[in-house]
């Protein structure tokens, strides 16, 4: 909220569970680009992203490699500002 005090803006924890069937690469890239999570951490908060990676959902090997390579710098940028990452493991039968 714009009217929130400085003390009201800190001390929170944001936990995001992401299971978006292959779009996680693009979402992480956009989150890094927007800097919104890093700004939230700079205010004195904690961010945890729990992400289920769906590399097999991207069937074109060239596209999979391109997305994965673009994802790494974005993930590192978020980690460098304090975003914590967890993994969800997918099991298919």
C-alpha positions in Angstrom: 0.0 0.0 0.0 1.3 3.5 -0.8 0.4 4.7 2.7 2.2 1.8 4.5 4.9 2.8 7.0 8.5 1.7 6.6 8.0 -0.8 9.5 4.9 -2.1 7.8 6.8 -2.8 4.6 9.4 -5.1 6.2 9.4 -8.4 8.0 7.2 -10.3 5.5 7.8 -13.6 3.8 6.6 -14.3 0.3 6.4 -17.9 -0.7 5.5 -18.7 -4.4 4.9 -22.2 -5.6 5.3 -22.2 -9.4 4.0 -25.1 -11.5 3.4 -23.6 -14.9 4.2 -26.5 -17.3 7.3 -25.0 -19.1 6.6 -21.3 -18.7 8.7 -21.1 -15.6 11.7 -20.2 -17.7 10.0 -17.1 -19.0 8.4 -16.2 -15.7 11.8 -16.2 -13.9 13.3 -14.1 -16.7 10.5 -11.5 -16.3 10.7 -11.5 -12.5 14.4 -10.8 -12.8 13.9 -8.1 -15.4 11.2 -6.4 -13.3 13.3 -6.4 -10.2 10.1 -6.5 -8.1 11.3 -9.4 -5.9 14.7 -7.8 -5.3 12.9 -4.6 -4.3 10.7 -6.5 -1.9 13.8 -8.1 -0.3 15.6 -4.7 -0.1 12.6 -3.5 2.0 13.5 -6.2 4.6 11.4 -9.1 3.5 12.1 -12.7 2.5 11.2 -14.4 -0.9 11.1 -18.1 -1.5 10.3 -19.5 -5.0 9.5 -23.2 -5.1 9.6 -24.1 -8.8 8.7 -27.3 -10.6 10.9 -27.3 -13.7 9.3 -28.8 -16.9 12.2 -29.0 -19.3 10.5 -32.0 -21.0 7.4 -29.9 -21.7 9.5 -27.9 -24.3 9.7 -30.4 -27.1 11.9 -28.5 -29.5 15.5 -29.2 -28.3 16.8 -25.9 -29.7 14.1 -23.9 -28.0 14.6 -25.9 -24.7 18.3 -25.0 -24.8 17.7 -21.4 -25.6 15.2 -21.0 -22.8 17.4 -22.8 -20.3 20.4 -20.8 -21.2 18.5 -17.5 -20.8 17.1 -18.8 -17.5 20.4 -19.2 -15.8 21.5 -15.5 -15.7 18.0 -14.5 -14.5 18.0 -17.1 -11.7 21.5 -16.0 -10.7 20.4 -12.4 -10.6 17.5 -13.3 -8.3 19.7 -15.5 -6.1 22.3 -12.7 -5.8 19.7 -10.3 -4.4 18.5 -12.9 -1.9 15.7 -14.9 -3.5 15.7 -18.4 -2.2 14.9 -21.2 -4.7 13.4 -24.6 -3.9 12.5 -27.4 -6.2 9.4 -29.4 -6.8 9.9 -32.8 -8.3 7.5 -34.0 -10.9 6.7 -37.6 -11.3 4.9 -39.0 -14.3 3.6 -42.5 -14.6 
